[in-house]
Amino acid sequence: MKALTPTEIGKIFNKNAKEINEILSDIGFIKKIQKGWELTEAGKQNGGIQNNFKGNLSVCWQENIIENKILKEAINPNKNSDELNFREKFKAEYRTNDGHYVRSRAEVIISNWLFGECIAHAYEKRVPIVEDMYCDFYIPKNKIYIEFWGYESDEKYLTRKNKKIELYKKYNLNLIQIDNNIINNIDDFLPKELLRFGLALN
C-alpha cells in the first residue's frame, strides 16, 4: 500500500501540507514537537507511519487515510448532523469577552474565565471520534474538553448528556463537567480540574 505525505493528502482535499498537519494534530493523530511531527497512539491506529530523517520527524499515511471518517469530518463538517441540529435550537446570542457567541450566560462565565486566565480555547468544536459529537469548550493544550450541563429537567437533554459522557469515557478523553451548582464556584473549581489534567495556571 502506498504511503501518502501531507502534501499528497492536501491535494485531494484542496489543502496545503501545513493545513493537513494542523488538522491531523487537532484530531489527535499527531503532535507538534521541536523536531517536527510525532505520531500519537491514535495516529498509529489510523495508519500513520513515523519517519525520521536525520533527526527531523514527519508522518506519512496509508492510502486509506483519505477515507478516514474522523479526518473527513474535521475537513468538511457535516452541517446536517443531529448534534448541530440540536445546537441550532439554542441560538448563540451571548457575546463573550474574546468575541465568541455562546448559548447561555453560564457559557459566558466559562469562556470569560478561560480568556481571563489566558487559556486558548475553542467553542463548539467537533470531538475527534467516529461518533458525531461536539464539545462546549476545548482547550488544545493538554486536550481538555469542558461540558456545561444546563437543562437538567429536559428528558431529551439528559439522554444526550448521558450518551456524551459515555463517549468521553469510551475514548478516555479529558473531560471537565460543570453544572448550575458549580458555575457559581468556578474560581475554585476550574483551577483544580485543569490541574487534574496537568494544566497549571501561571
ROSE-4610 file (N, C-alpha, C; in Angstrom, 1 decimal, always signed):
// ROSE-4610
residu = [M/M/M/K/K/K/A/A/A/L/L/L/T/T/T/P/P/P/T/T/T/E/E/E/I/I/I/G/G/G/K/K/K/I/I/I/F/F/F/N/N/N/K/K/K/N/N/N/A/A/A/K/K/K/E/E/E/I/I/I/N/N/N/E/E/E/I/I/I/L/L/L/S/S/S/D/D/D/I/I/I/G/G/G/F/F/F/I/I/I/K/K/K/K/K/K/I/I/I/Q/Q/Q/K/K/K/G/G/G/W/W/W/E/E/E/L/L/L/T/T/T/E/E/E/A/A/A/G/G/G/K/K/K/Q/Q/Q/N/N/N/G/G/G/G/G/G/I/I/I/Q/Q/Q/N/N/N/N/N/N/F/F/F/K/K/K/G/G/G/N/N/N/L/L/L/S/S/S/V/V/V/C/C/C/W/W/W/Q/Q/Q/E/E/E/N/N/N/I/I/I/I/I/I/E/E/E/N/N/N/K/K/K/I/I/I/L/L/L/K/K/K/E/E/E/A/A/A/I/I/I/N/N/N/P/P/P/N/N/N/K/K/K/N/N/N/S/S/S/D/D/D/E/E/E/L/L/L/N/N/N/F/F/F/R/R/R/E/E/E/K/K/K/F/F/F/K/K/K/A/A/A/E/E/E/Y/Y/Y/R/R/R/T/T/T/N/N/N/D/D/D/G/G/G/H/H/H/Y/Y/Y/V/V/V/R/R/R/S/S/S/R/R/R/A/A/A/E/E/E/V/V/V/I/I/I/I/I/I/S/S/S/N/N/N/W/W/W/L/L/L/F/F/F/G/G/G/E/E/E/C/C/C/I/I/I/A/A/A/H/H/H/A/A/A/Y/Y/Y/E/E/E/K/K/K/R/R/R/V/V/V/P/P/P/I/I/I/V/V/V/E/E/E/D/D/D/M/M/M/Y/Y/Y/C/C/C/D/D/D/F/F/F/Y/Y/Y/I/I/I/P/P/P/K/K/K/N/N/N/K/K/K/I/I/I/Y/Y/Y/I/I/I/E/E/E/F/F/F/W/W/W/G/G/G/Y/Y/Y/E/E/E/S/S/S/D/D/D/E/E/E/K/K/K/Y/Y/Y/L/L/L/T/T/T/R/R/R/K/K/K/N/N/N/K/K/K/K/K/K/I/I/I/E/E/E/L/L/L/Y/Y/Y/K/K/K/K/K/K/Y/Y/Y/N/N/N/L/L/L/N/N/N/L/L/L/I/I/I/Q/Q/Q/I/I/I/D/D/D/N/N/N/N/N/N/I/I/I/I/I/I/N/N/N/N/N/N/I/I/I/D/D/D/D/D/D/F/F/F/L/L/L/P/P/P/K/K/K/E/E/E/L/L/L/L/L/L/R/R/R/F/F/F/G/G/G/L/L/L/A/A/A/L/L/L/N/N/N]
num = [1/1/1/2/2/2/3/3/3/4/4/4/5/5/5/6/6/6/7/7/7/8/8/8/9/9/9/10/10/10/11/11/11/12/12/12/13/13/13/14/14/14/15/15/15/16/16/16/17/17/17/18/18/18/19/19/19/20/20/20/21/21/21/22/22/22/23/23/23/24/24/24/25/25/25/26/26/26/27/27/27/28/28/28/29/29/29/30/30/30/31/31/31/32/32/32/33/33/33/34/34/34/35/35/35/36/36/36/37/37/37/38/38/38/39/39/39/40/40/40/41/41/41/42/42/42/43/43/43/44/44/44/45/45/45/46/46/46/47/47/47/48/48/48/49/49/49/50/50/50/51/51/51/52/52/52/53/53/53/54/54/54/55/55/55/56/56/56/57/57/57/58/58/58/59/59/59/60/60/60/61/61/61/62/62/62/63/63/63/64/64/64/65/65/65/66/66/66/67/67/67/68/68/68/69/69/69/70/70/70/71/71/71/72/72/72/73/73/73/74/74/74/75/75/75/76/76/76/77/77/77/78/78/78/79/79/79/80/80/80/81/81/81/82/82/82/83/83/83/84/84/84/85/85/85/86/86/86/87/87/87/88/88/88/89/89/89/90/90/90/91/91/91/92/92/92/93/93/93/94/94/94/95/95/95/96/96/96/97/97/97/98/98/98/99/99/99/100/100/100/101/101/101/102/102/102/103/103/103/104/104/104/105/105/105/106/106/106/107/107/107/108/108/108/109/109/109/110/110/110/111/111/111/112/112/112/113/113/113/114/114/114/115/115/115/116/116/116/117/117/117/118/118/118/119/119/119/120/120/120/121/121/121/122/122/122/123/123/123/124/124/124/125/125/125/126/126/126/127/127/127/128/128/128/129/129/129/130/130/130/131/131/131/132/132/132/133/133/133/134/134/134/135/135/135/136/136/136/137/137/137/138/138/138/139/139/139/140/140/140/141/141/141/142/142/142/143/143/143/144/144/144/145/145/145/146/146/146/147/147/147/148/148/148/149/149/149/150/150/150/151/151/151/152/152/152/153/153/153/154/154/154/155/155/155/156/156/156/157/157/157/158/158/158/159/159/159/160/160/160/161/161/161/162/162/162/163/163/163/164/164/164/165/165/165/166/166/166/167/167/167/168/168/168/169/169/169/170/170/170/171/171/171/172/172/172/173/173/173/174/174/174/175/175/175/176/176/176/177/177/177/178/178/178/179/179/179/180/180/180/181/181/181/182/182/182/183/183/183/184/184/184/185/185/185/186/186/186/187/187/187/188/188/188/189/189/189/190/190/190/191/191/191/192/192/192/193/193/193/194/194/194/195/195/195/196/196/196/197/197/197/198/198/198/199/199/199/200/200/200/201/201/201/202/202/202]
x = [+0.8/+0.0/+0.9/+0.6/+1.3/+1.1/+2.2/+2.1/+2.0/+1.1/+0.8/+1.4/+2.0/+2.6/+1.4/+1.6/+0.6/+0.3/+1.4/+1.2/+0.3/+0.5/-0.4/-1.8/-2.0/-3.3/-4.0/-3.2/-3.7/-4.2/-3.6/-4.0/-5.4/-5.7/-7.0/-8.1/-7.8/-8.8/-8.7/-7.8/-7.6/-7.1/-6.1/-5.4/-3.9/-3.2/-1.7/-1.3/+0.0/+0.6/+0.5/+0.7/+0.6/-0.8/-1.8/-3.2/-3.6/-3.1/-3.4/-2.7/-1.5/-0.8/-1.5/-2.0/-2.7/-4.0/-4.7/-6.0/-5.7/-4.6/-4.2/-3.8/-3.2/-2.8/-4.1/-5.0/-6.2/-7.1/-7.1/-7.9/-7.1/-5.8/-5.1/-4.3/-4.1/-3.3/-1.8/-1.4/+0.0/+0.1/+1.3/+1.5/+2.8/+2.8/+4.0/+5.0/+6.2/+7.3/+8.4/+9.5/+10.6/+11.2/+11.3/+11.9/+10.9/+9.7/+8.7/+7.4/+6.9/+5.6/+5.8/+5.2/+5.4/+4.0/+4.0/+2.8/+2.3/+1.0/+0.4/-0.1/-0.6/-1.1/-2.4/-3.2/-4.4/-4.0/-2.9/-2.4/-1.9/-1.2/-0.8/-2.0/-3.0/-4.2/-4.9/-4.7/-5.3/-4.4/-3.3/-2.5/-1.3/-0.9/+0.2/+1.5/+2.5/+3.9/+4.9/+5.6/+6.6/+7.9/+8.3/+9.6/+10.5/+11.8/+12.9/+14.0/+14.2/+15.2/+16.2/+17.4/+18.4/+17.9/+17.1/+16.6/+15.3/+14.9/+13.7/+12.5/+11.5/+10.4/+9.2/+8.7/+7.5/+6.6/+5.4/+4.5/+3.9/+3.8/+3.1/+2.0/+1.1/-0.1/-0.5/-1.0/-1.5/-2.6/-2.8/-3.7/-5.1/-5.6/-7.0/-7.2/-6.2/-6.4/-7.4/-7.5/-8.4/-9.8/-10.1/-11.5/-11.8/-10.8/-11.0/-12.1/-13.1/-14.3/-13.9/-13.0/-12.7/-12.0/-11.0/-10.3/-11.3/-12.1/-13.0/-14.0/-14.5/-15.4/-14.7/-13.4/-12.7/-12.4/-12.2/-12.0/-13.3/-14.4/-15.7/-16.8/-17.0/-18.0/-19.4/-20.1/-21.5/-22.5/-23.0/-23.8/-25.2/-25.6/-26.9/-26.9/-25.8/-25.8/-26.8/-27.2/-28.1/-27.6/-26.3/-25.7/-25.8/-25.5/-25.6/-27.0/-27.9/-29.3/-29.8/-29.3/-29.7/-29.3/-28.0/-27.5/-28.2/-28.7/-29.5/-30.7/-31.3/-32.5/-32.1/-30.9/-30.4/-29.4/-29.9/-29.1/-28.0/-26.8/-25.7/-25.8/-26.4/-26.7/-26.0/-25.2/-24.5/-23.0/-22.6/-21.2/-20.2/-19.1/-18.1/-17.0/-16.1/-15.0/-14.1/-13.9/-13.0/-13.7/-15.0/-15.7/-16.5/-16.4/-17.3/-18.8/-19.7/-21.1/-21.5/-22.0/-22.3/-23.8/-24.3/-25.7/-26.4/-25.5/-26.1/-25.2/-25.8/-25.0/-23.9/-24.2/-23.2/-22.0/-22.2/-21.1/-20.3/-21.0/-20.3/-19.3/-19.7/-18.9/-17.7/-17.9/-16.8/-15.8/-16.3/-15.5/-14.7/-15.3/-14.6/-13.6/-13.9/-12.9/-11.6/-11.8/-10.7/-9.9/-10.6/-10.0/-9.2/-9.8/-9.1/-7.8/-7.8/-6.6/-5.6/-5.9/-5.1/-5.0/-6.1/-6.1/-6.8/-6.0/-6.6/-7.6/-8.8/-9.9/-10.7/-11.4/-12.4/-13.8/-14.8/-16.2/-16.8/-17.6/-18.3/-17.5/-16.5/-15.5/-15.9/-15.8/-16.1/-15.1/-15.6/-14.7/-14.1/-12.8/-12.2/-12.5/-13.7/-14.1/-15.0/-15.2/-16.1/-17.5/-18.0/-19.4/-19.5/-20.7/-20.9/-21.1/-20.1/-20.2/-19.4/-20.0/-19.3/-19.2/-18.1/-18.0/-18.4/-18.6/-18.9/-17.7/-16.6/-15.3/-14.2/-13.1/-12.0/-10.7/-9.8/-8.5/-7.5/-6.9/-5.9/-4.7/-4.2/-3.1/-3.7/-3.0/-3.4/-4.7/-5.3/-6.5/-7.6/-8.1/-9.2/-10.5/-11.5/-12.9/-13.7/-14.5/-15.4/-16.8/-17.7/-19.1/-19.9/-20.8/-21.7/-23.1/-23.6/-24.9/-25.9/-26.8/-27.7/-29.1/-29.6/-31.0/-31.4/-31.1/-31.2/-32.7/-33.7/-35.1/-35.6/-34.8/-35.3/-34.9/-35.8/-35.5/-34.6/-34.9/-34.0/-32.6/-32.5/-31.2/-30.4/-31.1/-30.4/-30.0/-30.8/-30.4/-29.1/-29.1/-27.9/-26.7/-26.9/-25.8/-25.2/-26.0/-25.5/-24.8/-25.3/-24.6/-23.2/-23.2/-21.9/-20.9/-21.3/-20.4/-19.9/-20.7/-20.3/-19.2/-19.3/-18.3/-17.0/-17.1/-15.9/-15.1/-15.9/-15.2/-14.7/-15.5/-15.1/-13.7/-13.5/-12.3/-11.2/-11.5/-10.6/-10.1/-11.1/-10.8/-10.8/-10.1/-10.0/-11.3/-12.2/-13.5/-13.6/-14.0/-14.4/-15.9/-16.7/-18.1/-18.5/-19.3/-19.8/-21.3/-22.0/-23.4/-23.8/-25.1/-25.6/-25.1/-24.8/-24.3/-22.9/-22.1/-20.7/-20.3/-21.2/-20.9/-20.6/-21.2/-21.0/-19.7/-19.1/-17.8/-16.7/-16.8/-15.9/-14.4/-14.2/-12.9/-12.2/-12.9/-12.3/-12.2/-13.3/-13.4/-12.5/-12.5/-11.7/-10.2/-9.5/-8.1/-7.7/-8.5/-8.3/-8.5/-9.6/-9.9/-8.8/-8.4/-7.4/-6.1/-5.7/-4.5/-4.6/-5.8/-6.0/-5.6/-5.6/-5.2/-3.9/-3.1/-1.8/-1.6/-2.7/-2.6/-2.7/-1.5/-1.4/-1.5/-2.2/-2.3/-1.0/-0.7/+0.5/+0.4]
y = [-1.2/+0.0/+1.3/+2.2/+3.4/+4.3/+4.9/+5.9/+7.3/+8.0/+9.4/+10.4/+11.5/+12.6/+13.6/+14.4/+15.5/+16.3/+16.6/+17.3/+16.6/+15.3/+14.5/+14.4/+14.3/+14.3/+15.6/+16.7/+18.0/+18.3/+17.7/+17.8/+17.2/+16.2/+15.5/+16.4/+17.0/+17.8/+19.3/+19.7/+21.1/+21.9/+21.3/+22.0/+21.9/+22.7/+22.6/+21.7/+21.3/+20.3/+20.8/+22.1/+22.7/+22.6/+22.9/+22.8/+21.3/+20.4/+19.0/+18.5/+18.9/+18.6/+19.2/+20.4/+21.1/+20.4/+19.9/+19.2/+17.8/+17.1/+15.8/+16.0/+17.1/+17.4/+17.7/+18.5/+18.8/+17.6/+16.6/+15.4/+14.4/+14.7/+13.9/+12.8/+12.8/+11.8/+12.0/+13.3/+13.7/+14.8/+15.0/+16.2/+16.9/+18.2/+19.0/+19.0/+18.7/+18.7/+19.5/+19.8/+20.6/+20.1/+18.8/+18.3/+17.9/+18.4/+18.1/+17.6/+16.5/+16.0/+14.5/+14.3/+12.9/+12.2/+11.0/+10.2/+9.8/+9.9/+9.5/+8.1/+7.6/+6.2/+6.2/+7.2/+7.3/+7.3/+8.0/+8.1/+6.8/+6.0/+4.7/+3.8/+3.9/+3.1/+3.4/+4.6/+5.1/+5.2/+4.4/+4.2/+5.1/+5.8/+6.7/+6.0/+6.5/+5.9/+7.0/+6.8/+7.8/+7.7/+8.9/+9.0/+9.8/+9.4/+10.2/+10.3/+11.5/+11.8/+12.8/+12.2/+13.0/+13.8/+13.2/+13.8/+14.7/+14.8/+15.6/+14.6/+14.8/+13.9/+14.3/+13.4/+13.7/+12.4/+12.5/+11.4/+11.2/+10.0/+9.8/+8.8/+8.5/+7.8/+6.8/+5.6/+4.6/+5.3/+4.8/+5.4/+5.5/+4.6/+4.6/+5.8/+6.6/+7.8/+8.7/+8.7/+9.7/+9.3/+8.1/+7.6/+7.7/+8.1/+8.1/+9.1/+8.6/+9.4/+10.6/+10.4/+11.5/+12.6/+12.2/+13.2/+14.0/+13.2/+13.8/+14.8/+14.4/+15.2/+16.5/+16.4/+17.5/+18.5/+18.0/+18.9/+19.5/+18.7/+19.1/+18.7/+19.5/+19.1/+18.9/+17.9/+17.6/+18.6/+19.5/+20.6/+20.1/+18.8/+18.3/+17.3/+17.3/+16.3/+16.6/+15.5/+15.6/+16.6/+16.5/+17.3/+18.8/+19.1/+20.5/+21.0/+20.1/+20.4/+20.8/+20.0/+20.2/+21.6/+21.9/+23.2/+24.4/+24.1/+25.2/+25.6/+24.7/+25.1/+26.1/+26.2/+27.1/+28.1/+29.2/+30.2/+30.7/+30.9/+31.6/+33.1/+33.6/+35.1/+35.9/+35.2/+35.9/+36.0/+37.3/+37.6/+37.6/+36.9/+36.8/+37.9/+38.0/+39.0/+38.8/+37.5/+37.3/+37.2/+37.6/+37.6/+36.4/+35.3/+34.2/+34.5/+33.9/+34.0/+32.6/+32.6/+31.3/+31.3/+30.1/+29.9/+30.1/+30.5/+30.7/+31.7/+32.2/+33.1/+32.3/+31.1/+30.2/+30.0/+29.8/+29.6/+30.9/+32.1/+33.3/+33.3/+32.9/+32.9/+32.0/+30.8/+29.8/+30.4/+30.9/+31.5/+32.7/+33.6/+34.8/+34.4/+33.3/+32.9/+32.3/+31.5/+31.0/+32.1/+33.0/+34.2/+35.0/+35.2/+36.0/+35.3/+34.0/+33.2/+33.0/+33.6/+33.5/+32.0/+31.3/+29.9/+29.9/+29.5/+29.4/+28.3/+28.6/+27.6/+27.8/+26.8/+26.8/+26.5/+27.1/+26.8/+25.9/+25.0/+24.0/+23.4/+22.7/+22.0/+20.5/+20.0/+18.6/+17.8/+16.8/+15.9/+14.8/+14.6/+13.7/+12.2/+11.8/+10.4/+10.0/+8.8/+8.3/+8.8/+8.8/+9.3/+10.8/+11.2/+12.7/+13.4/+14.1/+14.8/+16.1/+17.1/+18.4/+18.7/+19.3/+19.7/+21.2/+21.6/+23.0/+23.8/+23.4/+24.1/+23.1/+23.5/+22.7/+23.5/+22.9/+23.6/+22.7/+23.2/+22.4/+22.0/+22.9/+22.5/+21.4/+20.2/+19.1/+18.4/+18.9/+18.3/+18.1/+19.2/+19.1/+19.6/+18.8/+19.2/+19.7/+20.7/+21.2/+21.1/+20.5/+20.4/+21.2/+22.0/+22.7/+22.0/+21.5/+20.8/+21.7/+22.3/+23.4/+23.1/+22.0/+21.8/+20.4/+20.3/+19.0/+18.5/+19.3/+18.9/+18.4/+18.5/+18.1/+16.7/+15.8/+14.4/+14.1/+14.7/+14.5/+15.0/+16.1/+16.7/+15.7/+15.1/+14.2/+12.9/+12.5/+11.3/+11.7/+12.8/+13.3/+13.5/+14.0/+14.2/+12.9/+11.9/+10.6/+9.9/+10.0/+9.5/+10.1/+11.4/+12.1/+11.7/+11.6/+11.2/+9.8/+8.9/+7.5/+7.6/+8.5/+8.6/+9.2/+10.1/+10.7/+9.6/+8.7/+7.6/+6.6/+6.3/+5.2/+5.6/+6.8/+7.3/+7.8/+7.7/+8.1/+9.6/+10.5/+11.9/+12.7/+13.8/+14.6/+15.5/+15.2/+15.9/+16.6/+17.9/+18.6/+18.9/+18.6/+18.8/+19.9/+20.8/+21.9/+22.0/+22.2/+22.3/+23.6/+23.8/+25.1/+25.3/+24.3/+24.4/+24.9/+24.3/+24.6/+26.0/+26.4/+27.7/+28.9/+28.9/+30.0/+29.9/+28.7/+28.5/+28.2/+28.8/+28.4/+28.8/+29.9/+30.3/+29.2/+28.5/+27.4/+26.1/+25.9/+24.6/+24.4/+25.3/+25.1/+24.9/+25.8/+25.5/+24.1/+23.6/+22.2/+21.2/+21.4/+20.4/+20.5/+21.7/+21.8/+21.2/+21.3/+20.7/+19.2/+18.7/+17.2/+16.7/+17.5/+17.1/+17.7/+18.1/+18.6/+20.0/+20.8/+22.2/+23.1/+23.7/+24.6/+26.0/+26.8/+28.3/+29.0/+30.0/+30.8/+31.6]
z = [+0.0/+0.0/+0.0/-0.9/-1.0/+0.2/+0.7/+1.8/+1.2/+1.8/+1.4/+2.3/+1.8/+2.6/+2.8/+3.8/+4.0/+2.7/+1.9/+0.7/-0.3/-0.4/-1.3/-0.8/+0.6/+1.1/+0.9/+1.0/+0.8/-0.6/-1.6/-3.0/-3.1/-2.4/-2.5/-1.9/-0.8/-0.1/-0.3/-1.3/-1.6/-0.4/+0.3/+1.4/+1.2/+1.9/+1.8/+2.9/+2.9/+3.9/+5.3/+5.5/+6.8/+7.4/+6.5/+7.0/+7.3/+6.5/+6.8/+8.1/+8.3/+9.6/+10.8/+10.6/+11.8/+12.1/+11.0/+11.2/+11.9/+11.4/+12.0/+13.5/+13.8/+15.2/+16.0/+15.4/+16.1/+16.4/+15.6/+15.9/+16.7/+17.0/+17.9/+17.3/+16.0/+15.3/+15.3/+15.4/+15.5/+16.5/+17.0/+17.8/+17.4/+17.6/+17.2/+18.3/+17.9/+18.9/+18.2/+19.0/+18.5/+17.2/+17.0/+15.8/+14.7/+14.8/+13.7/+14.3/+13.6/+13.9/+14.4/+15.6/+16.2/+16.1/+15.7/+15.7/+17.0/+17.3/+18.5/+18.4/+19.5/+19.5/+18.6/+18.7/+17.8/+16.4/+16.1/+14.7/+14.2/+15.1/+14.7/+14.4/+15.2/+15.0/+13.7/+13.2/+11.9/+10.7/+10.8/+9.6/+9.5/+10.5/+10.5/+10.5/+9.8/+9.8/+10.1/+11.2/+11.6/+10.8/+10.3/+9.6/+10.4/+10.3/+11.0/+10.0/+9.5/+8.5/+9.2/+9.6/+10.2/+11.4/+12.2/+13.4/+13.2/+12.0/+11.7/+11.5/+12.3/+12.4/+11.5/+10.7/+9.9/+9.9/+9.4/+9.4/+8.0/+7.5/+6.3/+6.6/+5.7/+6.0/+4.9/+5.4/+4.5/+3.6/+2.4/+1.4/+2.0/+2.8/+3.3/+4.3/+4.6/+5.4/+4.8/+3.4/+2.8/+2.9/+3.4/+3.7/+5.2/+6.0/+7.4/+7.8/+8.5/+8.8/+9.7/+10.7/+11.6/+10.8/+10.0/+9.2/+8.2/+7.5/+6.6/+7.3/+8.4/+9.2/+9.7/+10.0/+10.5/+9.4/+8.1/+7.0/+6.5/+6.4/+6.0/+6.9/+8.0/+9.0/+8.4/+8.8/+8.4/+9.0/+8.1/+8.5/+8.9/+8.6/+8.9/+10.0/+10.8/+11.9/+13.0/+13.7/+14.8/+15.8/+16.1/+17.1/+16.8/+15.5/+15.1/+15.1/+14.7/+14.6/+16.1/+17.0/+18.4/+18.8/+18.5/+18.9/+18.2/+17.0/+16.3/+17.1/+17.9/+18.7/+19.7/+20.2/+21.2/+20.5/+20.1/+19.4/+20.2/+19.6/+20.3/+20.2/+21.3/+21.3/+22.4/+23.1/+24.2/+23.9/+23.8/+23.4/+24.6/+24.4/+25.4/+25.2/+26.2/+26.1/+25.0/+24.5/+23.4/+22.0/+22.0/+20.7/+20.3/+21.1/+20.8/+21.1/+20.4/+20.7/+21.3/+22.5/+23.1/+23.4/+24.0/+24.1/+25.4/+26.4/+27.8/+28.6/+29.6/+30.5/+31.2/+31.5/+32.2/+31.2/+29.9/+29.0/+28.8/+29.0/+29.0/+30.2/+31.3/+32.5/+32.3/+31.7/+31.5/+30.4/+29.3/+28.3/+28.8/+29.5/+30.1/+31.1/+31.9/+32.9/+32.2/+31.1/+30.4/+29.7/+29.1/+28.5/+29.5/+30.7/+31.7/+32.2/+32.1/+32.6/+31.4/+30.2/+29.0/+28.6/+28.7/+28.2/+26.9/+25.8/+24.5/+24.5/+23.9/+23.8/+22.6/+22.2/+21.1/+21.7/+21.0/+21.4/+20.3/+20.8/+20.0/+18.9/+19.3/+18.4/+18.3/+17.1/+16.9/+17.7/+18.4/+19.1/+18.1/+18.1/+17.0/+17.3/+17.2/+17.4/+16.2/+16.0/+14.9/+15.1/+16.3/+16.5/+16.4/+16.1/+15.8/+17.2/+17.6/+18.9/+18.9/+19.5/+19.7/+21.1/+21.6/+23.0/+23.1/+24.4/+24.6/+24.4/+25.1/+25.1/+24.9/+24.2/+24.0/+24.3/+25.1/+25.4/+24.7/+23.6/+22.9/+23.7/+24.6/+25.5/+26.4/+26.4/+27.2/+26.8/+25.6/+25.1/+26.1/+26.6/+27.7/+27.1/+27.4/+27.0/+28.2/+28.0/+29.0/+28.6/+29.4/+29.1/+30.2/+29.8/+30.7/+30.6/+31.7/+31.6/+32.3/+31.4/+32.0/+32.0/+31.3/+31.1/+31.8/+33.0/+33.7/+33.8/+33.6/+33.7/+32.4/+31.3/+30.0/+29.7/+29.4/+29.3/+28.1/+26.9/+25.7/+26.0/+26.7/+27.0/+27.9/+28.9/+29.8/+29.1/+28.1/+27.3/+26.5/+25.9/+25.1/+26.1/+27.2/+28.2/+28.5/+28.9/+29.3/+28.2/+26.9/+25.8/+25.6/+25.7/+25.6/+26.6/+27.9/+29.0/+28.7/+28.2/+27.8/+26.8/+25.8/+24.7/+25.2/+26.1/+26.7/+27.4/+28.1/+28.9/+27.9/+26.9/+25.9/+25.3/+25.0/+24.3/+25.3/+26.6/+27.6/+27.4/+27.1/+26.9/+28.2/+28.2/+29.4/+29.5/+30.4/+30.5/+31.8/+31.7/+32.9/+32.8/+33.8/+33.7/+34.7/+34.2/+35.0/+34.9/+36.1/+36.1/+36.8/+36.9/+37.5/+38.9/+39.7/+41.0/+41.1/+40.1/+40.1/+39.5/+38.6/+37.9/+38.8/+40.0/+40.9/+41.7/+41.6/+42.3/+41.3/+40.1/+39.0/+39.4/+40.1/+40.5/+41.3/+42.2/+43.0/+42.2/+41.4/+40.7/+39.6/+38.6/+37.4/+37.6/+38.4/+38.5/+39.0/+39.9/+40.4/+39.3/+38.5/+37.5/+36.4/+36.0/+35.0/+35.4/+36.7/+37.3/+37.2/+37.4/+37.4/+36.0/+35.0/+33.6/+33.2/+34.3/+34.0/+33.6/+33.6/+33.2/+34.4/+34.8/+35.9/+35.5/+36.3/+35.9/+36.3/+35.6/+35.8/+37.1]
